[in-house]
Amino acid sequence: MPDKTLGSDVMTSLPFCFLSELLGKKVYGKSGAFLGKVDDFLVTMLEGNPYPRVDQMVVLHAGTRSALATDVRSIVSLSKASRLSVPAEQTSELAIRDNQLLLRDTLYDKQIVDVSGAKVERVNDVHILVHAERPYVVHVDVGFTGLMRRLGFERLARGVAGALGRKLEDELISWKFVQPFPGRVQTVRVLMRATDMKQLHAADLADILEELDRDERLSVIRTLEPEDAAEALEETDIKVQAAIIRDLHSELAADIIEEMDPAAAADVIQQLPTETQASIMEAMEEDDRAQIEKLSQASADTAAGIMTSEFLSCRDTATVQDALEILRRRFTEVDSRDYFYCVDDAGHLLGVTSILDLAVADPQTPISALMKRRLMTVKPDDDWAAVAELFYKYRFSSLPVVGDDMNVEGIIGFKHSFDELLPRYHAMARSA
């Protein structure tokens, strides 16, 4: 159904109603026999059409649910009267196909992800619109008016609001932003379009993940590429991260862990049961596994525990052009892209230069001519207070972690260590 059918001019010219206006009404057969009360509607997900078509009415009689074919006339009649007569003498057995769902059972009081608003909402009502002589589900109502309509107080609520000089607005989310995951049509509680989920900022997606239950989280994660899933997980609480990784297949869990910041990945791994740890580590690439094993052995509350071994470095004999080629090649592998650390043949740290300096320098300039040799470093066993003090005093975006021989073991990014070091920053700010 083209979007133009949902314009304001069309909305006023075509019949529409809400699910709450249809439920509970009595249905009678052609001879006047009572067939039951409207309990739900069966809708069909149509290929190539973003809006589900309302196909059958579900009636409840003597504790049994059964089905009746429905059409535009019955929908419109139900919305305007307290009872409905249908040209049928009996109902049929309720059968739900893979591409169908029960509207009330699936949506009422359930959480959905509003992709356009990047938040989780509760469904209070469902909006049905008639188009081309067929009824379709076009919106879900997540607002106060939907709840009042369900309770039978919508008119009163609007009257009170009007007396106070206010106007209550319906909060409708287009069904275009509310699509069920393939294979989980009848049972899914969270509905969304996977293609739109991928467009969300990692922080917004993390907020959504934290509000969902186990199955819903796993469904979301499985729709994402490992890199996108890793970015979102890093923004969630460590307990949420561990719960999701624990329930994934080892291969997928390993792919996601490999895309995470090594320090964050090590933290997650340590939260998992021993058998799960072993299974995931076995499925990882050797280099990634070695990094996480090293970080996992670091003492708690030390620089080594929050450092990452993924950073930009080059030989001190390199040129600006050499460094920029390294940047292009490794851009997606590192999270901290502010500095290049310059080392000698043995990996000893000699200096540092910023990416900005490289960007404006002549490509043939030796990196040694740009690097700053006065260095601020931390030792692997320095505590978090010492790390926080350097960040707080010098405002660097990252700090190198070096051993006694000045070999670079990793770096600590300000952004990625902020949560751990926040209490220290707060204490410093209060004492300043």
C-alpha angles and dihedrals in degrees: 000000000000118000091240089074088068097056119125092253092055094043090061095045099048128063115259136167143167127256091238089062091059105042121096096020120134122251124203132189128236093273093047096261113150109246099180144268123299106262104165146332129246113223130190125222106226124209110241093012119093093202122075117233119231105232110160140028116223114214128191119216127164090348094306126112118215137165138250127186110248135202140178094278094054092047093050093043092050092052091054103038140045094235140028133213116205131193092247136094098204144012129244132233113278110246122175120203126207093261095049136082139186107247101212096038094048101041115021111106090350127128120250130183112243098211094188091055097032095228142102117257135186117236112233100169144355126236118220123194131188116231128169090353093305130101117235135182106243108162143014117221114225097166139101092258090058091055092047090049090053091051093046095247102104095110091047092048092050091047093052091047091049091051088055092051094254134118122218113223125205113241104216126173116201115243086234085079094043111066127152121239114254112266095017102072099128100036106034116110096186116059126190144135111262092210091057093044089062090060094059121105112255091244092053091048090049091054089052093048092053091056096050131085126245099274093043093052092050091049091053094047092049091057092057133079112251091250093053092044091051093051091050094046092051088061094054131082113280091243091056090048092052094045092053096044091047093058098045125093109269094244094053092041090053092049091053094044090052090056094050125090103275094236091051090045091052090052091053094047091053090056093058130090113267094250092050091049091053094047094050095043090051090055093051129095112265096245093049091047091051092051094051093045089053093048092045090058093055117110117256119265094017133120091251090059095060101033127105125217091210109094141126117268139155141177116277087237092062125108128231088258091054091051093049090052089053089049092053092047097047101031095112094042098062131056097198109066102160101093142036114213113213118213138175127237092283094049095255112153111246104165149326136238132187126245088235091059090051093049094058099037127096108268092236095053112119111246088228089067091060104037122104112228098194100091136192109207140164131214121238092248096046110123124242093257090062091048093048091049092057093047091046094048102041102026093222117166091221140009128211119237109216136181126229090278092051093251110153110242095174145306135258114224116212092221095049095045096044097099093051094045098039095098089055092050090049092052091048092050092052093050095045 
